[in-house]
Amino acid sequence: MAKAIVLREYGVPENLRLETVEAGTADDARILVRNVAIGVNFIDTYFRRGIYPTALPAVIGDQGVGIVEECGSAVTGVKVGDRVAYASIFGAYIDRRWLDPSQVVRVPDEVSSEVVAASLTRGLTAEYLLFRLHSIKPSDTIIVHAAAGGTGSIICQWARHMGATVIGTVGSEAKFDAAKQAGCHFVLLHSKDDFVEQIRDITDRKLVDVVYDSIGKDTFNKSLECIKPRGLMVAFGNASGKPDPMDVLALARCGSLFLTRPILTHYVSTHEELELAAARYFAALAEGIVTPHAVTTYPLNDASVAHQHLEDRSKLSIPILVP
Protein backbone atom coordinates (compact mmCIF):
# COMPACT_ATOMS: atom_id res chain seq x y z
CA MET A 1 0.00 0.00 0.00
CA ALA A 2 1.00 3.63 -0.47
CA LYS A 3 0.05 7.10 0.69
CA ALA A 4 -1.33 9.25 -2.11
CA ILE A 5 -3.20 12.46 -2.80
CA VAL A 6 -6.59 11.54 -4.25
CA LEU A 7 -8.97 13.77 -6.21
CA ARG A 8 -12.60 12.68 -5.91
CA GLU A 9 -14.33 15.83 -7.17
CA TYR A 10 -13.21 18.54 -9.59
CA GLY A 11 -12.75 22.03 -8.22
CA VAL A 12 -10.81 23.76 -5.48
CA PRO A 13 -7.37 22.78 -4.12
CA GLU A 14 -8.97 21.52 -0.91
CA ASN A 15 -10.42 18.62 -2.93
CA LEU A 16 -6.93 17.08 -2.86
CA ARG A 17 -6.83 14.73 0.13
CA LEU A 18 -4.37 12.18 1.50
CA GLU A 19 -5.55 8.54 1.34
CA THR A 20 -4.11 5.03 1.41
CA VAL A 21 -4.12 3.37 -2.04
CA GLU A 22 -2.53 0.55 -3.98
CA ALA A 23 0.99 1.34 -5.23
CA GLY A 24 0.26 -0.17 -8.62
CA THR A 25 0.79 -3.54 -10.23
CA ALA A 26 4.06 -5.44 -9.79
CA ASP A 27 5.40 -7.80 -12.44
CA ASP A 28 8.71 -9.11 -13.76
CA ALA A 29 9.13 -6.19 -16.15
CA ARG A 30 8.46 -3.31 -13.72
CA ILE A 31 10.31 -1.36 -11.04
CA LEU A 32 9.14 0.00 -7.69
CA VAL A 33 10.16 3.64 -7.24
CA ARG A 34 10.06 5.39 -3.86
CA ASN A 35 9.42 9.04 -4.62
CA VAL A 36 11.74 11.49 -2.85
CA ALA A 37 10.42 14.62 -4.59
CA ILE A 38 7.28 15.18 -6.67
CA GLY A 39 6.72 17.97 -9.16
CA VAL A 40 3.69 20.27 -9.11
CA ASN A 41 2.82 21.68 -12.54
CA PHE A 42 0.07 23.82 -14.02
CA ILE A 43 -1.28 20.83 -15.91
CA ASP A 44 -2.06 19.32 -12.49
CA THR A 45 -4.41 22.23 -11.83
CA TYR A 46 -6.11 21.60 -15.18
CA PHE A 47 -6.88 18.03 -14.09
CA ARG A 48 -7.98 19.20 -10.64
CA ARG A 49 -10.34 21.78 -12.13
CA GLY A 50 -11.70 19.40 -14.78
CA ILE A 51 -10.32 21.36 -17.75
CA TYR A 52 -8.67 18.06 -18.65
CA PRO A 53 -11.27 15.48 -17.56
CA THR A 54 -10.14 12.16 -16.15
CA ALA A 55 -11.85 9.25 -14.43
CA LEU A 56 -12.42 9.97 -10.73
CA PRO A 57 -11.23 9.20 -8.15
CA ALA A 58 -7.73 9.91 -9.45
CA VAL A 59 -4.18 10.37 -8.23
CA ILE A 60 -2.97 13.35 -10.25
CA GLY A 61 0.53 14.68 -10.92
CA ASP A 62 2.86 13.54 -13.67
CA GLN A 63 6.49 13.88 -12.61
CA GLY A 64 8.80 12.84 -9.83
CA VAL A 65 12.24 11.75 -8.75
CA GLY A 66 12.79 8.62 -6.72
CA ILE A 67 14.98 5.71 -5.75
CA VAL A 68 14.49 2.28 -7.30
CA GLU A 69 13.57 -0.09 -4.45
CA GLU A 70 12.68 -3.25 -6.38
CA CYS A 71 13.27 -4.57 -9.89
CA GLY A 72 11.39 -7.35 -11.62
CA SER A 73 13.45 -10.30 -12.84
CA ALA A 74 13.15 -9.19 -16.48
CA VAL A 75 14.22 -5.58 -15.90
CA THR A 76 17.36 -4.31 -17.61
CA GLY A 77 18.94 -0.87 -17.75
CA VAL A 78 18.19 0.15 -14.16
CA LYS A 79 19.00 -1.41 -10.80
CA VAL A 80 18.01 -1.13 -7.16
CA GLY A 81 19.42 2.08 -5.69
CA ASP A 82 19.39 4.07 -8.93
CA ARG A 83 18.04 7.61 -8.74
CA VAL A 84 15.54 8.04 -11.55
CA ALA A 85 13.11 10.64 -12.81
CA TYR A 86 9.92 10.46 -14.83
CA ALA A 87 7.58 12.93 -16.50
CA SER A 88 4.16 12.78 -18.15
CA ILE A 89 3.31 9.62 -16.17
CA PHE A 90 -0.05 10.25 -14.50
CA GLY A 91 -0.37 9.38 -10.82
CA ALA A 92 2.72 11.01 -9.30
CA TYR A 93 1.21 12.37 -6.06
CA ILE A 94 2.11 9.16 -4.21
CA ASP A 95 4.97 7.99 -2.00
CA ARG A 96 5.85 4.89 -4.05
CA ARG A 97 4.69 3.42 -7.34
CA TRP A 98 5.39 0.67 -9.85
CA LEU A 99 6.63 1.92 -13.22
CA ASP A 100 7.88 0.53 -16.50
CA PRO A 101 11.65 1.12 -16.75
CA SER A 102 11.08 2.66 -20.18
CA GLN A 103 9.23 5.49 -18.40
CA VAL A 104 12.23 6.65 -16.35
CA VAL A 105 15.63 8.20 -16.93
CA ARG A 106 18.59 8.09 -14.59
CA VAL A 107 19.43 11.42 -12.96
CA PRO A 108 23.09 12.50 -13.16
CA ASP A 109 24.93 13.36 -9.95
CA GLU A 110 25.37 16.98 -11.07
CA VAL A 111 21.72 17.90 -10.52
CA SER A 112 19.62 17.67 -7.36
CA SER A 113 16.43 15.67 -6.91
CA GLU A 114 14.56 18.79 -5.85
CA VAL A 115 15.56 20.80 -8.93
CA VAL A 116 14.68 17.93 -11.27
CA ALA A 117 11.34 17.29 -9.55
CA ALA A 118 10.50 20.97 -9.74
CA SER A 119 11.54 21.52 -13.33
CA LEU A 120 11.69 18.31 -15.39
CA THR A 121 8.36 18.72 -17.16
CA ARG A 122 9.11 22.40 -17.69
CA GLY A 123 12.58 21.61 -19.00
CA LEU A 124 11.37 18.83 -21.30
CA THR A 125 8.67 21.19 -22.57
CA ALA A 126 11.24 23.88 -23.34
CA GLU A 127 13.43 21.29 -25.06
CA TYR A 128 10.83 20.11 -27.54
CA LEU A 129 9.52 23.64 -28.16
CA LEU A 130 12.97 25.00 -29.00
CA PHE A 131 14.66 22.03 -30.65
CA ARG A 132 12.07 19.72 -32.20
CA LEU A 133 8.71 21.44 -32.73
CA HIS A 134 10.61 24.41 -34.18
CA SER A 135 14.39 24.56 -34.28
CA ILE A 136 15.34 28.00 -32.99
CA LYS A 137 17.82 29.95 -35.13
CA PRO A 138 19.89 33.01 -34.22
CA SER A 139 17.86 34.98 -36.76
CA ASP A 140 14.57 34.24 -34.96
CA THR A 141 12.63 36.81 -32.98
CA ILE A 142 10.19 35.18 -30.57
CA ILE A 143 7.55 36.15 -28.04
CA VAL A 144 7.40 34.12 -24.83
CA HIS A 145 4.26 34.79 -22.80
CA ALA A 146 4.53 34.34 -19.02
CA ALA A 147 8.27 34.87 -19.34
CA ALA A 148 8.80 35.05 -15.58
CA GLY A 149 7.02 31.75 -14.96
CA GLY A 150 8.56 28.35 -14.37
CA THR A 151 8.40 27.18 -17.99
CA GLY A 152 8.64 30.60 -19.60
CA SER A 153 11.86 31.50 -17.82
CA ILE A 154 13.53 28.29 -18.99
CA ILE A 155 12.41 28.90 -22.58
CA CYS A 156 13.75 32.47 -22.45
CA GLN A 157 17.15 31.50 -21.02
CA TRP A 158 17.64 28.66 -23.48
CA ALA A 159 16.41 30.61 -26.52
CA ARG A 160 18.71 33.53 -25.74
CA HIS A 161 21.64 31.12 -25.39
CA MET A 162 20.73 29.83 -28.87
CA GLY A 163 20.95 33.37 -30.25
CA ALA A 164 17.29 34.30 -30.65
CA THR A 165 15.90 37.75 -29.87
CA VAL A 166 13.51 37.18 -26.97
CA ILE A 167 10.49 39.36 -26.23
CA GLY A 168 8.98 38.30 -22.94
CA THR A 169 5.59 39.21 -21.56
CA VAL A 170 4.46 39.30 -17.95
CA GLY A 171 1.23 40.01 -16.12
CA SER A 172 2.53 42.73 -13.81
CA GLU A 173 5.36 45.22 -13.58
CA ALA A 174 6.56 43.41 -10.46
CA LYS A 175 7.78 40.58 -12.73
CA PHE A 176 9.80 42.75 -15.12
CA ASP A 177 13.10 42.10 -13.33
CA ALA A 178 12.53 38.34 -13.22
CA ALA A 179 11.85 38.28 -16.97
CA LYS A 180 14.97 40.34 -17.64
CA GLN A 181 17.02 37.96 -15.50
CA ALA A 182 15.60 35.10 -17.59
CA GLY A 183 17.27 36.58 -20.66
CA CYS A 184 14.55 38.65 -22.30
CA HIS A 185 15.82 41.44 -24.53
CA PHE A 186 12.47 43.21 -24.14
CA VAL A 187 9.73 42.82 -21.51
CA LEU A 188 6.12 43.92 -22.02
CA LEU A 189 2.82 43.72 -20.18
CA HIS A 190 0.63 41.39 -22.23
CA SER A 191 -2.49 43.08 -20.86
CA LYS A 192 -1.74 46.48 -22.41
CA ASP A 193 -4.20 47.66 -25.07
CA ASP A 194 -1.32 48.72 -27.33
CA PHE A 195 0.56 45.42 -26.95
CA VAL A 196 0.48 44.60 -30.67
CA GLU A 197 1.67 48.09 -31.58
CA GLN A 198 4.56 47.73 -29.13
CA ILE A 199 5.59 44.52 -30.89
CA ARG A 200 5.46 46.30 -34.24
CA ASP A 201 7.69 49.07 -32.89
CA ILE A 202 10.22 46.67 -31.36
CA THR A 203 10.51 44.65 -34.57
CA ASP A 204 10.49 47.61 -36.99
CA ARG A 205 7.13 46.35 -38.28
CA LYS A 206 8.65 42.98 -39.22
CA LEU A 207 6.77 41.11 -36.44
CA VAL A 208 7.99 37.84 -34.90
CA ASP A 209 8.76 34.35 -36.14
CA VAL A 210 7.22 32.38 -33.27
CA VAL A 211 4.90 33.03 -30.33
CA TYR A 212 5.07 30.61 -27.38
CA ASP A 213 1.77 31.06 -25.54
CA SER A 214 1.01 29.24 -22.29
CA ILE A 215 -1.61 31.78 -21.18
CA GLY A 216 -4.41 31.02 -23.64
CA LYS A 217 -7.63 33.01 -23.65
CA ASP A 218 -6.18 36.39 -22.62
CA THR A 219 -3.35 36.42 -25.17
CA PHE A 220 -4.29 34.15 -28.07
CA ASN A 221 -5.97 36.58 -30.47
CA LYS A 222 -3.53 39.44 -30.01
CA SER A 223 -0.65 36.99 -30.44
CA LEU A 224 -1.83 36.12 -33.95
CA GLU A 225 -1.48 39.79 -34.89
CA CYS A 226 2.18 39.78 -33.83
CA ILE A 227 3.40 36.99 -36.12
CA LYS A 228 5.00 37.61 -39.51
CA PRO A 229 3.60 35.84 -42.59
CA ARG A 230 4.19 32.08 -42.50
CA GLY A 231 5.17 32.33 -38.85
CA LEU A 232 4.22 29.94 -36.07
CA MET A 233 1.76 30.21 -33.20
CA VAL A 234 2.50 27.67 -30.46
CA ALA A 235 -0.43 27.49 -28.02
CA PHE A 236 0.87 25.14 -25.33
CA GLY A 237 -1.09 26.18 -22.24
CA ASN A 238 -4.37 27.59 -20.93
CA ALA A 239 -3.46 29.44 -17.73
CA SER A 240 -6.21 32.04 -18.34
CA GLY A 241 -8.66 29.53 -19.84
CA LYS A 242 -9.24 28.05 -23.28
CA PRO A 243 -9.01 30.46 -26.23
CA ASP A 244 -12.31 31.31 -27.87
CA PRO A 245 -13.25 29.20 -30.92
CA MET A 246 -11.66 30.64 -34.04
CA ASP A 247 -12.33 30.74 -37.76
CA VAL A 248 -9.49 28.84 -39.41
CA LEU A 249 -9.48 31.46 -42.18
CA ALA A 250 -8.05 33.87 -39.59
CA LEU A 251 -4.73 32.09 -40.10
CA ALA A 252 -4.84 33.06 -43.77
CA ARG A 253 -5.84 36.63 -43.04
CA CYS A 254 -2.91 36.98 -40.62
CA GLY A 255 -0.41 35.79 -43.21
CA SER A 256 -0.78 32.04 -43.80
CA LEU A 257 0.23 31.28 -40.23
CA PHE A 258 0.93 27.89 -38.76
CA LEU A 259 -0.88 27.00 -35.53
CA THR A 260 -0.13 24.07 -33.24
CA ARG A 261 -1.45 22.97 -29.86
CA PRO A 262 1.25 20.53 -28.70
CA ILE A 263 1.55 18.50 -25.51
CA LEU A 264 4.69 16.99 -24.05
CA THR A 265 3.53 13.36 -24.15
CA HIS A 266 3.59 13.38 -27.96
CA TYR A 267 7.24 14.50 -27.93
CA VAL A 268 8.48 11.89 -25.43
CA SER A 269 6.35 9.05 -26.76
CA THR A 270 9.30 6.63 -26.94
CA HIS A 271 12.08 5.95 -24.44
CA GLU A 272 14.60 7.15 -27.01
CA GLU A 273 12.84 10.52 -27.26
CA LEU A 274 12.61 10.79 -23.48
CA GLU A 275 16.30 10.02 -23.02
CA LEU A 276 17.28 12.52 -25.74
CA ALA A 277 15.15 15.30 -24.26
CA ALA A 278 16.22 14.60 -20.67
CA ALA A 279 19.91 14.40 -21.56
CA ARG A 280 19.68 17.74 -23.36
CA TYR A 281 17.92 19.35 -20.39
CA PHE A 282 20.22 17.83 -17.75
CA ALA A 283 23.22 19.12 -19.73
CA ALA A 284 21.69 22.60 -19.88
CA LEU A 285 21.26 22.50 -16.09
CA ALA A 286 24.78 21.23 -15.43
CA GLU A 287 26.35 23.81 -17.77
CA GLY A 288 24.38 26.69 -16.29
CA ILE A 289 22.59 27.47 -19.55
CA VAL A 290 19.31 27.42 -17.65
CA THR A 291 18.65 28.03 -13.97
CA PRO A 292 15.11 27.15 -12.84
CA HIS A 293 13.28 29.12 -10.20
CA ALA A 294 13.95 28.45 -6.54
CA VAL A 295 12.10 25.51 -5.01
CA THR A 296 9.60 25.57 -2.14
CA THR A 297 8.91 22.18 -0.53
CA TYR A 298 5.64 21.01 0.98
CA PRO A 299 4.79 17.70 2.68
CA LEU A 300 2.75 15.37 0.48
CA ASN A 301 -0.38 15.95 2.58
CA ASP A 302 -0.13 19.69 1.84
CA ALA A 303 -0.79 19.24 -1.88
CA SER A 304 -3.71 21.69 -1.66
CA VAL A 305 -1.37 24.37 -0.30
CA ALA A 306 1.12 23.64 -3.09
CA HIS A 307 -1.65 24.18 -5.66
CA GLN A 308 -2.59 27.48 -4.02
CA HIS A 309 1.08 28.47 -4.20
CA LEU A 310 1.25 27.59 -7.90
CA GLU A 311 -1.90 29.52 -8.76
CA ASP A 312 -0.75 32.61 -6.85
CA ARG A 313 0.71 34.70 -9.67
CA SER A 314 2.78 36.76 -7.23
CA LYS A 315 4.99 33.78 -6.30
CA LEU A 316 7.95 32.88 -8.51
CA SER A 317 9.30 29.87 -6.60
CA ILE A 318 8.22 26.40 -7.74
CA PRO A 319 6.40 24.13 -5.27
CA ILE A 320 7.25 20.46 -4.93
CA LEU A 321 5.87 17.72 -2.69
CA VAL A 322 8.07 15.60 -0.43
CA PRO A 323 6.57 12.33 0.88
C-alpha positions in Angstrom: 0.0 0.0 0.0 1.0 3.6 -0.5 0.0 7.1 0.7 -1.3 9.3 -2.1 -3.2 12.5 -2.8 -6.6 11.5 -4.2 -9.0 13.8 -6.2 -12.6 12.7 -5.9 -14.3 15.8 -7.2 -13.2 18.5 -9.6 -12.8 22.0 -8.2 -10.8 23.8 -5.5 -7.4 22.8 -4.1 -9.0 21.5 -0.9 -10.4 18.6 -2.9 -6.9 17.1 -2.9 -6.8 14.7 0.1 -4.4 12.2 1.5 -5.5 8.5 1.3 -4.1 5.0 1.4 -4.1 3.4 -2.0 -2.5 0.5 -4.0 1.0 1.3 -5.2 0.3 -0.2 -8.6 0.8 -3.5 -10.2 4.1 -5.4 -9.8 5.4 -7.8 -12.4 8.7 -9.1 -13.8 9.1 -6.2 -16.1 8.5 -3.3 -13.7 10.3 -1.4 -11.0 9.1 0.0 -7.7 10.2 3.6 -7.2 10.1 5.4 -3.9 9.4 9.0 -4.6 11.7 11.5 -2.9 10.4 14.6 -4.6 7.3 15.2 -6.7 6.7 18.0 -9.2 3.7 20.3 -9.1 2.8 21.7 -12.5 0.1 23.8 -14.0 -1.3 20.8 -15.9 -2.1 19.3 -12.5 -4.4 22.2 -11.8 -6.1 21.6 -15.2 -6.9 18.0 -14.1 -8.0 19.2 -10.6 -10.3 21.8 -12.1 -11.7 19.4 -14.8 -10.3 21.4 -17.7 -8.7 18.1 -18.7 -11.3 15.5 -17.6 -10.1 12.2 -16.1 -11.9 9.3 -14.4 -12.4 10.0 -10.7 -11.2 9.2 -8.1 -7.7 9.9 -9.5 -4.2 10.4 -8.2 -3.0 13.3 -10.2 0.5 14.7 -10.9 2.9 13.5 -13.7 6.5 13.9 -12.6 8.8 12.8 -9.8 12.2 11.7 -8.8 12.8 8.6 -6.7 15.0 5.7 -5.7 14.5 2.3 -7.3 13.6 -0.1 -4.5 12.7 -3.3 -6.4 13.3 -4.6 -9.9 11.4 -7.3 -11.6 13.5 -10.3 -12.8 13.2 -9.2 -16.5 14.2 -5.6 -15.9 17.4 -4.3 -17.6 18.9 -0.9 -17.8 18.2 0.2 -14.2 19.0 -1.4 -10.8 18.0 -1.1 -7.2 19.4 2.1 -5.7 19.4 4.1 -8.9 18.0 7.6 -8.7 15.5 8.0 -11.5 13.1 10.6 -12.8 9.9 10.5 -14.8 7.6 12.9 -16.5 4.2 12.8 -18.1 3.3 9.6 -16.2 0.0 10.2 -14.5 -0.4 9.4 -10.8 2.7 11.0 -9.3 1.2 12.4 -6.1 2.1 9.2 -4.2 5.0 8.0 -2.0 5.9 4.9 -4.0 4.7 3.4 -7.3 5.4 0.7 -9.8 6.6 1.9 -13.2 7.9 0.5 -16.5 11.7 1.1 -16.8 11.1 2.7 -20.2 9.2 5.5 -18.4 12.2 6.7 -16.4 15.6 8.2 -16.9 18.6 8.1 -14.6 19.4 11.4 -13.0 23.1 12.5 -13.2 24.9 13.4 -10.0 25.4 17.0 -11.1 21.7 17.9 -10.5 19.6 17.7 -7.4 16.4 15.7 -6.9 14.6 18.8 -5.8 15.6 20.8 -8.9 14.7 17.9 -11.3 11.3 17.3 -9.6 10.5 21.0 -9.7 11.5 21.5 -13.3 11.7 18.3 -15.4 8.4 18.7 -17.2 9.1 22.4 -17.7 12.6 21.6 -19.0 11.4 18.8 -21.3 8.7 21.2 -22.6 11.2 23.9 -23.3 13.4 21.3 -25.1 10.8 20.1 -27.5 9.5 23.6 -28.2 13.0 25.0 -29.0 14.7 22.0 -30.7 12.1 19.7 -32.2 8.7 21.4 -32.7 10.6 24.4 -34.2 14.4 24.6 -34.3 15.3 28.0 -33.0 17.8 29.9 -35.1 19.9 33.0 -34.2 17.9 35.0 -36.8 14.6 34.2 -35.0 12.6 36.8 -33.0 10.2 35.2 -30.6 7.5 36.1 -28.0 7.4 34.1 -24.8 4.3 34.8 -22.8 4.5 34.3 -19.0 8.3 34.9 -19.3 8.8 35.1 -15.6 7.0 31.7 -15.0 8.6 28.4 -14.4 8.4 27.2 -18.0 8.6 30.6 -19.6 11.9 31.5 -17.8 13.5 28.3 -19.0 12.4 28.9 -22.6 13.8 32.5 -22.5 17.2 31.5 -21.0 17.6 28.7 -23.5 16.4 30.6 -26.5 18.7 33.5 -25.7 21.6 31.1 -25.4 20.7 29.8 -28.9 20.9 33.4 -30.2 17.3 34.3 -30.6 15.9 37.8 -29.9 13.5 37.2 -27.0 10.5 39.4 -26.2 9.0 38.3 -22.9 5.6 39.2 -21.6 4.5 39.3 -17.9 1.2 40.0 -16.1 2.5 42.7 -13.8 5.4 45.2 -13.6 6.6 43.4 -10.5 7.8 40.6 -12.7 9.8 42.8 -15.1 13.1 42.1 -13.3 12.5 38.3 -13.2 11.8 38.3 -17.0 15.0 40.3 -17.6 17.0 38.0 -15.5 15.6 35.1 -17.6 17.3 36.6 -20.7 14.6 38.7 -22.3 15.8 41.4 -24.5 12.5 43.2 -24.1 9.7 42.8 -21.5 6.1 43.9 -22.0 2.8 43.7 -20.2 0.6 41.4 -22.2 -2.5 43.1 -20.9 -1.7 46.5 -22.4 -4.2 47.7 -25.1 -1.3 48.7 -27.3 0.6 45.4 -26.9 0.5 44.6 -30.7 1.7 48.1 -31.6 4.6 47.7 -29.1 5.6 44.5 -30.9 5.5 46.3 -34.2 7.7 49.1 -32.9 10.2 46.7 -31.4 10.5 44.7 -34.6 10.5 47.6 -37.0 7.1 46.3 -38.3 8.6 43.0 -39.2 6.8 41.1 -36.4 8.0 37.8 -34.9 8.8 34.3 -36.1 7.2 32.4 -33.3 4.9 33.0 -30.3 5.1 30.6 -27.4 1.8 31.1 -25.5 1.0 29.2 -22.3 -1.6 31.8 -21.2 -4.4 31.0 -23.6 -7.6 33.0 -23.7 -6.2 36.4 -22.6 -3.3 36.4 -25.2 -4.3 34.1 -28.1 -6.0 36.6 -30.5 -3.5 39.4 -30.0 -0.6 37.0 -30.4 -1.8 36.1 -33.9 -1.5 39.8 -34.9 2.2 39.8 -33.8 3.4 37.0 -36.1 5.0 37.6 -39.5 3.6 35.8 -42.6 4.2 32.1 -42.5 5.2 32.3 -38.8 4.2 29.9 -36.1 1.8 30.2 -33.2 2.5 27.7 -30.5 -0.4 27.5 -28.0 0.9 25.1 -25.3 -1.1 26.2 -22.2 -4.4 27.6 -20.9 -3.5 29.4 -17.7 -6.2 32.0 -18.3 -8.7 29.5 -19.8 -9.2 28.1 -23.3 -9.0 30.5 -26.2 -12.3 31.3 -27.9 -13.3 29.2 -30.9 -11.7 30.6 -34.0 -12.3 30.7 -37.8 -9.5 28.8 -39.4 -9.5 31.5 -42.2 -8.0 33.9 -39.6 -4.7 32.1 -40.1 -4.8 33.1 -43.8 -5.8 36.6 -43.0 -2.9 37.0 -40.6 -0.4 35.8 -43.2 -0.8 32.0 -43.8 0.2 31.3 -40.2 0.9 27.9 -38.8 -0.9 27.0 -35.5 -0.1 24.1 -33.2 -1.4 23.0 -29.9 1.3 20.5 -28.7 1.6 18.5 -25.5 4.7 17.0 -24.0 3.5 13.4 -24.1 3.6 13.4 -28.0 7.2 14.5 -27.9 8.5 11.9 -25.4 6.3 9.0 -26.8 9.3 6.6 -26.9 12.1 6.0 -24.4 14.6 7.2 -27.0 12.8 10.5 -27.3 12.6 10.8 -23.5 16.3 10.0 -23.0 17.3 12.5 -25.7 15.2 15.3 -24.3 16.2 14.6 -20.7 19.9 14.4 -21.6 19.7 17.7 -23.4 17.9 19.3 -20.4 20.2 17.8 -17.7 23.2 19.1 -19.7 21.7 22.6 -19.9 21.3 22.5 -16.1 24.8 21.2 -15.4 26.4 23.8 -17.8 24.4 26.7 -16.3 22.6 27.5 -19.6 19.3 27.4 -17.6 18.7 28.0 -14.0 15.1 27.1 -12.8 13.3 29.1 -10.2 14.0 28.5 -6.5 12.1 25.5 -5.0 9.6 25.6 -2.1 8.9 22.2 -0.5 5.6 21.0 1.0 4.8 17.7 2.7 2.7 15.4 0.5 -0.4 15.9 2.6 -0.1 19.7 1.8 -0.8 19.2 -1.9 -3.7 21.7 -1.7 -1.4 24.4 -0.3 1.1 23.6 -3.1 -1.6 24.2 -5.7 -2.6 27.5 -4.0 1.1 28.5 -4.2 1.2 27.6 -7.9 -1.9 29.5 -8.8 -0.7 32.6 -6.9 0.7 34.7 -9.7 2.8 36.8 -7.2 5.0 33.8 -6.3 7.9 32.9 -8.5 9.3 29.9 -6.6 8.2 26.4 -7.7 6.4 24.1 -5.3 7.2 20.5 -4.9 5.9 17.7 -2.7 8.1 15.6 -0.4 6.6 12.3 0.9 
